[in-house]
């Protein structure tokens, strides 16, 4: 499916473009924005590679990764990065993740982004299960995943090596039938 174009009243998802490198750098280069992510802040060159790879993966057949820009509709600014990627270890399954600029935190955008990504996965791609992992210290992410109907399933011990230390990840997931019950209510 290309191009992706999903929106909510305040946000839209769209394909990434080369012009997005600096806006993505404001997220992936920020120590604050990457505090709970699985990697250290990225350089401009690293972000340019991510954006270029994401643009290339958008035209792959079959498409197994949807790395998308999160746009604030009122300003038309890129304020986030969302990703839905096929999980090679499960049939009709995918992983989901997103990151927002710190100045876009605290206003419910995380819930909107996650709903847009889940809708893409379940409604457009016909997936059965979508899961994501978070830092155990990321309470905001726990609340966001719970708000969209994702269920906390457990802990992957010492899953991420960051800043020379191993960190656990907490897994949350939602099934297609659970998604349907949240959207039909």
Backbone as ProteinMPNN parsed JSONL, in Angstrom:
{"seq_chain_A": "XXXXXXXXXXXXXXXXXXXXXXXXXXXXXXXXXXXXXXXXXXXXXXXXXXXXXXXXXXXXXXXXXXXXXXXXXXXXXXXXXXXXXXXXXXXXXXXXXXXXXXXXXXXXXXXXXXXXXXXXXXXXXXXXXXXXXXXXXXXXXXXXXXXXXXXXXXXXXXXXXXXXXXXXXXXXXXXXXXXXXXXXX", "coords_chain_A": {"N_chain_A": [[0.848, -1.176, 0.0], [0.802, 2.01, -1.042], [0.784, 5.437, -1.734], [0.655, 5.995, 1.848], [-1.973, 7.552, 3.488], [-3.4, 8.666, 6.103], [-5.584, 10.113, 8.505], [-6.492, 12.045, 11.413], [-8.592, 14.276, 13.314], [-6.619, 16.115, 14.254], [-4.12, 15.219, 13.414], [-2.008, 13.806, 10.828], [-0.851, 11.03, 8.916], [1.829, 10.517, 6.727], [3.823, 9.584, 3.877], [7.385, 9.586, 4.211], [9.723, 12.137, 3.179], [12.708, 13.318, 1.516], [13.121, 15.914, 2.339], [12.394, 15.902, 4.965], [14.384, 15.338, 6.766], [15.653, 17.149, 8.656], [13.506, 17.738, 10.352], [12.9, 15.199, 11.384], [15.308, 14.774, 12.651], [15.029, 16.549, 14.782], [13.629, 15.017, 16.511], [14.806, 12.356, 16.642], [17.398, 13.12, 17.166], [17.322, 14.251, 19.611], [18.133, 14.203, 23.013], [16.178, 14.183, 25.024], [13.825, 13.316, 23.675], [14.608, 10.762, 22.901], [15.075, 9.427, 25.222], [13.633, 7.204, 26.349], [13.647, 5.504, 24.216], [15.053, 2.86, 22.146], [17.594, 3.487, 21.412], [20.504, 5.65, 21.274], [20.68, 9.282, 20.948], [20.58, 10.28, 17.532], [22.799, 11.18, 14.827], [22.82, 13.798, 12.297], [23.549, 12.66, 9.847], [23.0, 9.933, 10.324], [20.229, 10.061, 10.68], [19.486, 10.964, 8.149], [20.117, 8.662, 6.677], [18.232, 6.879, 7.766], [15.81, 8.067, 6.943], [16.15, 7.961, 4.145], [16.331, 5.161, 3.763], [13.769, 4.475, 4.657], [12.152, 5.718, 2.751], [12.87, 4.223, 0.521], [11.954, 1.67, 1.341], [9.257, 2.024, 1.196], [8.373, 1.566, -1.363], [8.763, -1.082, -1.763], [7.976, -4.461, -2.7], [6.736, -7.36, -1.421], [5.43, -4.771, 0.704], [6.881, -4.304, 3.76], [7.401, -2.583, 5.778], [6.241, 0.355, 7.26], [7.216, 3.355, 7.602], [6.567, 6.394, 8.761], [5.785, 9.901, 8.463], [4.563, 11.991, 11.022], [2.214, 14.378, 11.008], [1.239, 17.547, 12.177], [-1.864, 18.8, 11.768], [-2.842, 21.487, 11.995], [-0.586, 23.121, 11.762], [0.866, 22.029, 9.728], [3.304, 20.844, 10.215], [5.965, 18.481, 10.658], [5.838, 16.511, 13.383], [6.39, 14.128, 14.467], [7.336, 10.619, 14.263], [6.268, 7.651, 12.992], [5.948, 4.064, 13.045], [5.192, 1.01, 11.553], [5.787, -2.318, 11.282], [6.18, -5.408, 9.636], [6.224, -8.41, 11.479], [8.518, -10.859, 11.341], [8.31, -13.204, 12.718], [5.758, -13.994, 13.268], [2.589, -14.872, 11.975], [0.679, -12.634, 10.037], [1.297, -10.503, 11.74], [2.642, -7.592, 13.4], [5.008, -5.08, 14.478], [4.799, -2.056, 16.344], [5.574, 1.394, 16.701], [6.405, 4.694, 17.864], [7.538, 8.121, 17.92], [7.571, 11.358, 19.306], [8.156, 14.897, 18.927], [9.435, 16.577, 21.77], [8.056, 18.993, 22.421], [5.528, 18.439, 21.598], [4.387, 16.754, 23.348], [2.074, 15.53, 25.835], [-0.499, 16.329, 25.066], [-2.204, 14.472, 24.073], [-1.492, 13.49, 21.576], [-0.001, 11.151, 21.232], [-1.82, 9.026, 21.641], [-3.512, 9.479, 19.456], [-1.719, 9.099, 17.273], [-1.005, 6.423, 17.619], [-3.508, 5.193, 17.342], [-3.991, 5.788, 14.63], [-1.908, 4.325, 13.415], [-2.559, 1.709, 14.252], [-5.039, 1.443, 13.017], [-4.253, 1.534, 10.333], [-2.817, -0.89, 10.281], [-4.725, -2.888, 11.063], [-7.216, -2.281, 9.747], [-6.533, -1.609, 7.086], [-4.425, -3.331, 6.302], [-5.11, -5.819, 7.211], [-4.095, -7.187, 9.464], [-3.494, -9.494, 12.217], [-2.366, -9.364, 14.803], [-0.806, -6.844, 16.676], [2.049, -5.544, 18.154], [3.957, -3.738, 20.633], [6.868, -2.439, 22.273], [8.051, -1.012, 25.313], [10.058, 1.169, 27.379], [10.498, 0.267, 30.786], [10.327, 2.447, 32.465], [8.824, 4.322, 31.182], [6.123, 5.75, 31.746], [4.197, 7.326, 30.458], [4.016, 6.189, 27.914], [3.012, 3.682, 28.619], [0.447, 4.386, 29.523], [-0.585, 5.446, 27.158], [-0.606, 3.214, 25.405], [-2.382, 1.559, 26.774], [-4.679, 3.15, 26.636], [-5.495, 2.876, 23.987], [-6.335, 0.322, 23.888], [-4.427, -1.675, 23.993], [-2.902, -4.495, 25.522], [-0.966, -5.155, 28.364], [1.523, -7.518, 28.187], [3.838, -8.659, 29.225], [7.322, -8.884, 30.246], [10.333, -8.434, 28.488], [13.319, -9.492, 29.349], [16.328, -7.688, 29.869], [16.546, -6.622, 27.222], [17.327, -4.47, 25.619], [20.3, -2.806, 24.817], [21.622, 0.024, 26.005], [23.441, 2.948, 26.314], [25.541, 1.498, 27.378], [24.341, -0.197, 29.201], [22.109, -2.857, 30.04], [18.649, -3.007, 29.39], [15.323, -3.718, 30.337], [12.318, -4.496, 28.444], [8.897, -3.684, 28.216], [6.174, -5.416, 27.025], [3.354, -4.732, 25.021], [0.254, -5.553, 23.504], [-2.26, -5.889, 20.91], [-5.102, -7.48, 19.56], [-6.782, -8.217, 16.432], [-9.603, -8.584, 16.801], [-9.942, -7.336, 19.258], [-9.272, -4.739, 18.617], [-11.346, -4.165, 16.806], [-13.502, -4.21, 18.589], [-12.949, -1.958, 20.12], [-13.211, 0.078, 18.295], [-15.787, -0.078, 17.415], [-17.339, 0.553, 19.505]], "CA_chain_A": [[0.0, 0.0, 0.0], [1.612, 3.223, -1.169], [1.225, 6.057, -0.487], [-0.239, 5.989, 3.008], [-2.54, 8.843, 3.847], [-4.419, 8.498, 7.145], [-5.626, 11.322, 9.327], [-7.447, 12.276, 12.497], [-8.84, 15.724, 13.268], [-5.442, 16.947, 14.534], [-2.879, 14.668, 12.882], [-2.03, 13.015, 9.592], [0.321, 10.227, 8.589], [2.179, 10.548, 5.306], [5.136, 9.024, 3.546], [8.522, 10.471, 4.443], [10.395, 12.734, 2.025], [14.076, 13.742, 1.845], [13.051, 17.222, 3.009], [12.004, 15.689, 6.362], [15.529, 14.938, 7.589], [15.859, 18.035, 9.804], [12.381, 17.585, 11.275], [13.089, 13.919, 12.072], [16.456, 14.988, 13.527], [14.545, 17.209, 15.995], [13.131, 13.947, 17.378], [15.807, 11.302, 16.813], [18.637, 13.709, 17.652], [17.055, 14.86, 20.909], [18.29, 13.332, 24.182], [14.895, 14.093, 25.728], [12.889, 12.498, 22.895], [15.1, 9.379, 22.788], [15.383, 8.902, 26.558], [13.03, 5.892, 26.555], [13.737, 4.702, 23.001], [16.061, 1.8, 22.227], [18.865, 3.961, 20.855], [21.028, 6.96, 21.666], [20.377, 10.295, 19.932], [21.211, 10.051, 16.225], [23.394, 12.324, 14.129], [22.085, 14.167, 11.082], [23.844, 11.644, 8.838], [22.247, 8.721, 10.645], [18.811, 10.333, 10.398], [19.35, 10.983, 6.687], [20.099, 7.26, 6.241], [16.938, 6.311, 8.171], [14.786, 8.614, 6.051], [16.389, 7.403, 2.807], [15.936, 3.744, 3.807], [12.314, 4.432, 4.796], [11.586, 6.066, 1.444], [13.074, 3.049, -0.321], [11.104, 0.549, 1.767], [7.861, 2.339, 0.881], [8.008, 1.044, -2.684], [9.089, -2.511, -1.825], [6.871, -5.396, -2.881], [5.677, -6.759, -0.611], [5.866, -3.744, 1.647], [6.889, -4.874, 5.102], [7.626, -1.515, 6.752], [5.59, 1.645, 7.055], [7.866, 4.381, 8.414], [5.742, 7.511, 8.314], [5.825, 11.191, 9.126], [3.37, 12.407, 11.759], [2.05, 15.8, 10.702], [0.213, 18.3, 12.899], [-2.685, 19.388, 10.705], [-2.993, 22.937, 12.133], [0.641, 23.824, 11.374], [1.477, 21.277, 8.636], [4.675, 20.519, 10.622], [6.292, 17.136, 11.082], [6.065, 16.521, 14.832], [6.649, 12.781, 14.941], [7.741, 9.539, 13.375], [5.554, 6.43, 13.359], [6.432, 2.906, 12.301], [4.51, -0.276, 11.63], [6.642, -3.223, 10.5], [5.834, -6.825, 9.709], [7.027, -9.223, 12.387], [8.786, -12.091, 10.605], [8.146, -14.357, 13.594], [4.358, -14.326, 13.488], [1.73, -14.684, 10.812], [-0.196, -11.469, 10.094], [1.654, -9.725, 12.917], [3.542, -6.461, 13.175], [5.41, -4.255, 15.611], [4.422, -0.654, 16.186], [6.29, 2.33, 17.544], [6.357, 6.092, 17.425], [8.218, 9.11, 18.751], [7.116, 12.722, 19.052], [8.984, 15.991, 19.448], [9.035, 16.857, 23.155], [7.077, 20.085, 22.536], [4.209, 17.922, 21.217], [3.974, 15.814, 24.384], [1.118, 15.934, 26.866], [-1.783, 16.822, 24.541], [-2.95, 13.353, 23.513], [-1.065, 13.118, 20.229], [0.447, 9.768, 21.225], [-3.0, 8.179, 21.447], [-3.963, 9.654, 18.068], [-0.752, 8.457, 16.374], [-1.122, 4.977, 17.784], [-4.774, 4.784, 16.704], [-3.807, 5.83, 13.176], [-1.059, 3.199, 13.027], [-3.334, 0.479, 14.441], [-6.043, 1.407, 11.958], [-3.53, 1.123, 9.132], [-2.493, -2.305, 10.389], [-5.889, -3.776, 11.125], [-8.265, -1.959, 8.766], [-6.017, -1.585, 5.717], [-3.505, -4.431, 5.999], [-5.69, -7.088, 7.635], [-3.245, -7.878, 10.429], [-4.161, -10.173, 13.326], [-1.793, -8.96, 16.087], [0.194, -5.775, 16.629], [2.643, -5.37, 19.475], [5.0, -2.743, 20.802], [7.618, -2.547, 23.516], [8.397, 0.28, 25.9], [10.924, 1.183, 28.556], [9.72, 0.138, 32.016], [10.196, 3.755, 33.119], [8.023, 5.22, 30.351], [4.725, 5.686, 32.182], [3.331, 7.946, 29.445], [3.8, 5.186, 26.872], [2.122, 2.659, 29.186], [-0.915, 4.95, 29.512], [-0.995, 5.58, 25.754], [-0.939, 1.89, 24.869], [-3.604, 1.122, 27.452], [-5.798, 3.974, 26.155], [-5.958, 2.394, 22.677], [-6.779, -1.056, 24.023], [-3.335, -2.647, 24.022], [-2.808, -5.209, 26.785], [0.398, -5.45, 28.797], [1.696, -8.969, 28.14], [4.97, -9.131, 30.009], [8.618, -8.211, 30.175], [11.48, -9.068, 27.847], [14.428, -9.117, 30.227], [17.588, -7.224, 29.277], [16.217, -6.632, 25.794], [17.934, -3.348, 24.914], [21.567, -2.297, 25.333], [21.644, 1.463, 25.774], [24.414, 3.644, 27.169], [26.37, 0.514, 28.036], [23.589, -0.961, 30.202], [20.962, -3.603, 29.537], [17.351, -2.523, 29.86], [14.162, -4.543, 30.011], [11.236, -3.896, 27.661], [7.562, -4.154, 28.568], [5.444, -5.671, 25.788], [1.911, -4.517, 24.961], [-0.248, -6.016, 22.206], [-3.695, -5.851, 20.663], [-5.542, -8.385, 18.497], [-7.747, -7.605, 15.522], [-10.954, -8.566, 17.388], [-9.947, -6.318, 20.31], [-9.304, -3.458, 17.913], [-12.702, -3.983, 16.29], [-14.42, -3.891, 19.688], [-12.7, -0.585, 20.572], [-13.633, 1.047, 17.27], [-17.239, -0.165, 17.181], [-18.033, 0.967, 20.744]], "C_chain_A": [[0.894, 1.24, 0.0], [0.864, 4.217, -2.031], [0.175, 5.92, 0.619], [-0.708, 7.413, 3.243], [-3.688, 8.631, 4.823], [-4.413, 9.757, 7.982], [-6.684, 11.222, 10.415], [-7.722, 13.779, 12.462], [-7.591, 16.588, 13.464], [-4.17, 16.495, 13.841], [-3.098, 13.966, 11.559], [-0.744, 12.208, 9.516], [0.562, 10.365, 7.105], [3.539, 9.912, 5.124], [6.217, 10.065, 3.839], [9.093, 10.975, 3.121], [11.793, 13.173, 2.467], [14.103, 15.07, 2.599], [12.728, 17.091, 4.495], [13.177, 15.414, 7.288], [15.676, 15.841, 8.814], [14.725, 17.927, 10.821], [12.474, 16.267, 12.043], [14.274, 14.027, 13.031], [16.036, 15.671, 14.83], [13.97, 16.198, 16.99], [14.27, 12.975, 17.682], [17.164, 11.83, 17.259], [18.512, 14.281, 19.051], [17.262, 13.878, 22.058], [16.97, 13.144, 24.941], [13.935, 13.16, 24.988], [13.322, 11.038, 22.82], [15.381, 8.734, 24.138], [14.86, 7.48, 26.757], [13.058, 5.013, 25.3], [14.899, 3.723, 23.127], [17.43, 2.22, 21.712], [19.228, 5.323, 21.413], [20.617, 7.992, 20.612], [21.209, 10.076, 18.662], [21.801, 11.346, 15.688], [22.541, 12.663, 12.903], [22.316, 13.136, 9.985], [23.075, 10.354, 9.074], [20.754, 8.904, 10.345], [18.573, 10.376, 8.89], [19.308, 9.561, 6.133], [18.766, 6.597, 6.579], [15.847, 6.778, 7.225], [14.934, 8.027, 4.652], [15.964, 5.939, 2.742], [14.411, 3.612, 3.876], [11.614, 4.768, 3.485], [11.717, 4.876, 0.503], [12.157, 1.901, 0.056], [9.64, 0.781, 1.429], [7.429, 1.763, -0.46], [8.342, -0.438, -2.848], [7.822, -3.348, -2.02], [7.328, -6.77, -2.431], [6.262, -5.714, 0.333], [5.772, -4.324, 3.051], [7.121, -3.827, 6.191], [6.916, -0.246, 6.31], [6.211, 2.62, 8.048], [7.316, 5.71, 7.913], [5.965, 8.78, 9.126], [4.494, 11.432, 9.819], [3.288, 13.92, 11.625], [0.945, 16.403, 11.563], [-0.581, 19.089, 11.864], [-2.735, 20.924, 10.783], [-1.782, 23.703, 11.627], [1.305, 23.228, 10.142], [2.944, 20.936, 8.93], [4.806, 19.049, 10.962], [6.644, 17.198, 12.564], [6.404, 15.125, 15.369], [7.003, 11.824, 13.83], [7.01, 8.3, 13.864], [6.004, 5.273, 12.484], [5.574, 1.689, 12.603], [5.3, -1.208, 10.733], [6.223, -4.662, 10.714], [6.784, -7.532, 10.664], [7.27, -10.554, 11.7], [8.548, -13.355, 11.42], [6.687, -14.708, 13.885], [3.547, -14.023, 12.237], [0.805, -13.497, 11.059], [0.024, -10.64, 11.358], [2.611, -8.613, 12.563], [3.914, -5.828, 14.506], [5.043, -2.806, 15.303], [5.271, 0.189, 17.133], [6.153, 3.739, 17.002], [7.167, 6.942, 18.388], [7.726, 10.481, 18.328], [8.156, 13.718, 19.546], [8.522, 16.303, 20.874], [8.014, 17.994, 23.292], [5.674, 19.663, 22.099], [3.683, 16.909, 22.246], [2.861, 16.408, 25.241], [-0.223, 16.441, 26.378], [-2.587, 15.721, 23.853], [-2.559, 12.931, 22.111], [-0.614, 11.663, 20.155], [-0.7, 8.8, 20.979], [-3.483, 8.271, 20.003], [-3.033, 8.96, 17.082], [-0.922, 6.946, 16.435], [-2.426, 4.464, 17.166], [-4.655, 4.793, 15.181], [-2.973, 4.649, 12.696], [-1.798, 1.865, 13.179], [-4.408, 0.348, 13.38], [-5.421, 0.998, 10.633], [-3.295, -0.385, 9.16], [-3.703, -3.217, 10.325], [-6.874, -3.527, 9.978], [-7.768, -2.03, 7.33], [-5.213, -2.837, 5.361], [-4.018, -5.794, 6.457], [-4.834, -7.88, 8.609], [-4.084, -8.526, 11.532], [-3.687, -9.657, 14.688], [-0.744, -7.885, 15.861], [0.719, -5.585, 18.044], [3.707, -4.286, 19.451], [5.676, -2.95, 22.143], [7.99, -1.155, 23.991], [9.39, 0.089, 27.029], [10.043, 1.029, 29.797], [9.489, 1.475, 32.727], [9.29, 4.72, 32.356], [6.53, 5.073, 30.678], [3.77, 6.285, 31.156], [3.017, 6.954, 28.328], [2.873, 4.084, 27.367], [0.675, 3.14, 29.144], [-1.448, 5.057, 28.091], [-1.421, 4.237, 25.181], [-2.217, 1.352, 25.505], [-4.822, 1.867, 26.899], [-6.335, 3.507, 24.804], [-6.368, 0.924, 22.708], [-5.686, -2.101, 24.001], [-3.199, -3.21, 25.436], [-1.342, -5.449, 27.121], [0.548, -6.96, 28.92], [2.85, -9.485, 28.977], [6.234, -8.357, 29.73], [9.606, -9.075, 29.394], [12.689, -8.579, 28.643], [15.681, -8.768, 29.43], [17.531, -7.28, 27.752], [17.003, -5.593, 24.995], [19.234, -2.95, 25.609], [21.642, -0.819, 24.976], [22.566, 2.113, 26.797], [25.221, 2.653, 27.998], [25.67, -0.334, 29.091], [22.414, -1.67, 29.548], [19.692, -3.08, 30.197], [16.265, -3.505, 29.454], [13.236, -3.774, 29.076], [9.929, -4.512, 28.126], [6.76, -4.242, 27.275], [3.949, -5.433, 25.988], [1.448, -4.988, 23.585], [-1.762, -5.863, 22.144], [-3.983, -6.773, 19.476], [-6.594, -7.705, 17.639], [-9.143, -7.528, 16.134], [-11.054, -7.544, 18.521], [-10.001, -4.923, 19.705], [-10.719, -3.167, 17.413], [-13.668, -3.62, 17.407], [-14.19, -2.472, 20.211], [-13.197, 0.434, 19.554], [-15.132, 1.0, 17.001], [-18.029, 0.29, 18.406], [-18.424, 2.427, 20.705]], "O_chain_A": [[1.649, 1.472, 0.944], [0.324, 3.792, -3.052], [-1.017, 5.752, 0.358], [0.081, 8.357, 3.199], [-4.829, 8.436, 4.404], [-3.375, 10.396, 8.155], [-7.625, 10.432, 10.341], [-7.131, 14.486, 11.646], [-7.507, 17.68, 12.902], [-3.236, 17.281, 13.687], [-4.216, 13.583, 11.213], [0.31, 12.639, 9.985], [-0.377, 10.335, 6.31], [4.299, 9.725, 6.074], [5.984, 11.268, 3.728], [8.962, 10.325, 2.084], [12.034, 13.376, 3.658], [15.003, 15.317, 3.402], [12.785, 18.086, 5.219], [12.977, 15.27, 8.494], [15.813, 15.328, 9.924], [14.964, 18.017, 12.026], [12.158, 16.225, 13.232], [14.25, 13.434, 14.11], [16.624, 15.403, 15.878], [13.842, 16.497, 18.178], [14.649, 12.794, 18.839], [18.006, 11.045, 17.695], [19.499, 14.749, 19.619], [16.629, 12.822, 22.08], [16.691, 12.054, 25.441], [13.301, 12.306, 25.608], [12.471, 10.158, 22.686], [15.874, 7.607, 24.191], [15.58, 6.633, 27.284], [12.546, 3.894, 25.322], [15.643, 3.76, 24.108], [18.33, 1.388, 21.592], [18.388, 6.048, 21.945], [20.243, 7.619, 19.5], [22.389, 9.733, 18.727], [21.372, 12.446, 16.037], [21.65, 11.901, 12.526], [21.382, 12.774, 9.27], [22.558, 9.751, 8.133], [20.104, 8.001, 9.818], [17.557, 9.871, 8.412], [18.541, 9.283, 5.212], [18.228, 5.839, 5.772], [15.044, 5.971, 6.755], [13.941, 7.637, 4.039], [15.314, 5.519, 1.784], [13.832, 2.74, 3.229], [10.595, 4.164, 3.15], [10.781, 4.555, -0.229], [11.63, 1.222, -0.826], [8.86, -0.17, 1.382], [6.245, 1.499, -0.67], [8.219, -0.987, -3.943], [6.741, -2.98, -1.56], [8.257, -7.31, -3.031], [7.434, -5.773, 0.704], [4.71, -4.78, 3.475], [7.047, -4.136, 7.381], [6.982, 0.162, 5.15], [5.782, 2.7, 9.199], [7.568, 6.104, 6.774], [6.288, 8.733, 10.313], [3.433, 11.119, 9.279], [4.175, 14.648, 12.07], [-0.147, 15.845, 11.669], [-0.032, 19.944, 11.169], [-2.677, 21.592, 9.75], [-1.924, 24.814, 11.117], [2.205, 23.84, 9.567], [3.736, 20.758, 8.005], [3.876, 18.439, 11.489], [7.613, 17.846, 12.958], [6.67, 14.954, 16.559], [6.977, 12.156, 12.645], [7.123, 7.939, 15.035], [6.394, 5.465, 11.333], [5.275, 1.386, 13.758], [5.469, -0.928, 9.546], [5.947, -5.081, 11.837], [7.99, -7.285, 10.66], [6.325, -11.314, 11.491], [8.58, -14.459, 10.876], [6.412, -15.621, 14.665], [3.795, -13.04, 11.538], [0.222, -13.36, 12.135], [-0.924, -10.141, 11.964], [3.308, -8.678, 11.55], [3.235, -6.01, 15.517], [4.988, -2.396, 14.144], [5.637, -0.252, 18.223], [5.829, 3.945, 15.832], [7.445, 6.539, 19.517], [7.493, 10.736, 17.146], [8.931, 13.43, 20.458], [7.322, 16.288, 21.144], [7.183, 17.955, 24.199], [4.731, 20.446, 22.217], [2.647, 16.282, 22.026], [2.727, 17.626, 25.355], [-1.018, 16.937, 27.177], [-3.543, 16.007, 23.132], [-3.232, 12.092, 21.513], [-0.817, 11.005, 19.134], [-0.566, 7.859, 20.196], [-3.824, 7.257, 19.395], [-3.5, 8.301, 16.152], [-0.974, 6.279, 15.402], [-2.436, 3.408, 16.533], [-5.169, 3.892, 14.517], [-3.295, 4.036, 11.678], [-1.673, 0.989, 12.324], [-4.663, -0.753, 12.892], [-5.999, 0.203, 9.892], [-3.548, -1.075, 8.172], [-3.695, -4.214, 9.604], [-7.311, -4.47, 9.317], [-8.503, -2.466, 6.444], [-5.312, -3.343, 4.243], [-3.422, -6.819, 6.125], [-4.843, -9.111, 8.585], [-5.237, -8.152, 11.749], [-4.484, -9.524, 15.617], [0.099, -7.999, 14.971], [-0.047, -5.478, 19.001], [4.275, -3.961, 18.408], [5.109, -3.569, 23.044], [8.214, -0.244, 23.194], [9.542, -1.009, 27.565], [8.955, 1.602, 29.854], [8.546, 1.606, 33.508], [9.019, 5.821, 32.835], [5.787, 4.376, 29.988], [2.648, 5.801, 31.0], [1.883, 6.886, 27.852], [2.032, 3.602, 26.609], [-0.221, 2.384, 28.77], [-2.624, 4.792, 27.843], [-2.471, 4.13, 24.547], [-3.043, 0.75, 24.82], [-5.882, 1.268, 26.717], [-7.509, 3.72, 24.503], [-6.707, 0.349, 21.674], [-5.978, -3.297, 23.991], [-3.362, -2.489, 26.421], [-0.567, -5.89, 26.272], [-0.196, -7.609, 29.656], [2.837, -10.643, 29.396], [6.221, -7.318, 29.07], [9.704, -10.283, 29.609], [13.032, -7.398, 28.609], [16.043, -9.442, 28.466], [18.365, -7.907, 27.1], [17.31, -5.814, 23.823], [19.272, -2.778, 26.827], [21.715, -0.453, 23.803], [22.471, 1.849, 27.996], [25.548, 2.912, 29.156], [26.319, -1.104, 29.798], [21.801, -1.149, 28.617], [19.666, -2.759, 31.385], [16.291, -4.055, 28.353], [13.352, -2.557, 28.933], [9.857, -5.711, 28.397], [6.672, -3.273, 26.521], [3.359, -5.866, 26.978], [2.176, -4.836, 22.603], [-2.443, -5.729, 23.161], [-3.213, -6.835, 18.517], [-7.222, -6.735, 18.064], [-9.809, -6.502, 16.0], [-12.111, -6.95, 18.731], [-10.689, -4.038, 20.215], [-11.226, -2.058, 17.577], [-14.566, -2.804, 17.2], [-15.129, -1.839, 20.696], [-13.568, 1.546, 19.929], [-15.688, 1.934, 16.423], [-19.254, 0.401, 18.348], [-19.011, 2.934, 21.66]]}, "name": "protein", "num_of_chains": 1, "seq": "XXXXXXXXXXXXXXXXXXXXXXXXXXXXXXXXXXXXXXXXXXXXXXXXXXXXXXXXXXXXXXXXXXXXXXXXXXXXXXXXXXXXXXXXXXXXXXXXXXXXXXXXXXXXXXXXXXXXXXXXXXXXXXXXXXXXXXXXXXXXXXXXXXXXXXXXXXXXXXXXXXXXXXXXXXXXXXXXXXXXXXXXX"}
